[in-house]
Amino acid sequence: MRRTKNVRASVLAIAILSGCNDAGHVVTDPSGRNVAMDLAAQPDQPTLKDNDLVRVVRASGDIAAAVNEFRARLGTNNGNAIGEQPGGRREVNWDGVPATLTNNDLFPGDFFNVVAPRGLLLTTDGTAFRISDIGYVDVNPEYFREFQVFSPRRLFVARGSTVIDVHFAVAGSSTPAQVTGFGSVFADVGLPASATIEYFDAAGNQLLKILVPRRSDARGLSFAGATFPSAIVARVRITSGDTPIGVDVFDDVTGPGEKRDIVAMDDFIYGEPRAIN
C-alpha cells in the first residue's frame, strides 16, 4: 500500500508540456530537471520511450506494431468476462455494436459495461455518441474517404463536442475501478496538437497528458497510449480534434482561412479494471 501511494505521488509530477510541438515532448520532475521523454521519431514508426514510472507508445502510418506492443504490455484480452479478472486487458473496437445503435445518435455510454461487460463508461459535454460503419457520410457526404478504419469497420465520435471522458468500472458492475493504462487509435489527425489523451487518478489529479501524432500517410491512422506501474488511472479524457462532425462542418487543415481538424476514433485498449480500494 505504501508503495502504491509513493508511485501515485511521483506520477502526479509527470506532465507533457503543453507548449511542445509534434517533433518532441518533454517530461519534467518537480525540480524541473528533464527526466526523459523525447518522443521524436519518423512519423511512420512506432515510438516507445520509458522513464521510471510511465511508458508511452505513439505511432502514425503503419501503427500495427505499436498497437500490438501496447496490447502485449497490458496482457491477455479478457473480452466480456464479468467481474474483476486477475490480469490482462480489455479492448473495444466498436464492431460488436448492433445495427440498431449504428449510424444514429442512440449509442449509450454504458454499452460496454452493461450490454458487453468490459468495464467502460463514456460521458461527454456534447449531445450524444455516434457509431458509424460508413465513415459518417450520412452526416455529411463530404466525409467520403475522410476516416479510415483500423479494425473494420466501425468508428466512434461524440456529437457536439470533441471531448470524451472515459471512466472505468469492475466489468458488469457499478463498482468504480482503475486501470494500469489506456490507448486509442485515431483516424485523420491533421494538426500537431488537436488530439490528446489525459490521465487522472481517483482524486481527479492529472497524471499525464500526451499528444496524438499527426497522420503521416494516405490511410491516416495514429495511435497513442500510456501504461503505469500499477492501476491508478481512474479517468481518461480524450480530445479528438478541434471540431465535431456536422452537416455543414468540413475538415480543413491545409487551406486558407480558419483551420478545422475533425478526428474519429477506433480501438480503445486498456488494462483490466480493478476496484478502487
Secondary structure, 3 states (H helix, E strand, C coil): CHHHHHHHHHHCCCCECCCCCCCCCCEECCCCCECCCCCCCCCCCCEEEECCCCEEEEEECCCHHHHHHHHHHHCCECCCCCCCCCCCEEEECCCCCCHHHECCCCCCCCHHHHCCCCCEEEEECCCEEEEECCCCCCCCHHHCCCCCCCCCCCEEEEECCCEEEEEEECCCCCCEEEECEEEEEEECCCCCCCEEEEEECCCCCEEEEEECCCCCCCCCEEEEEEECCCCCECEEEEEEECCCCCCCCCCECCCCCCCECECEEEEEEEECCEECC
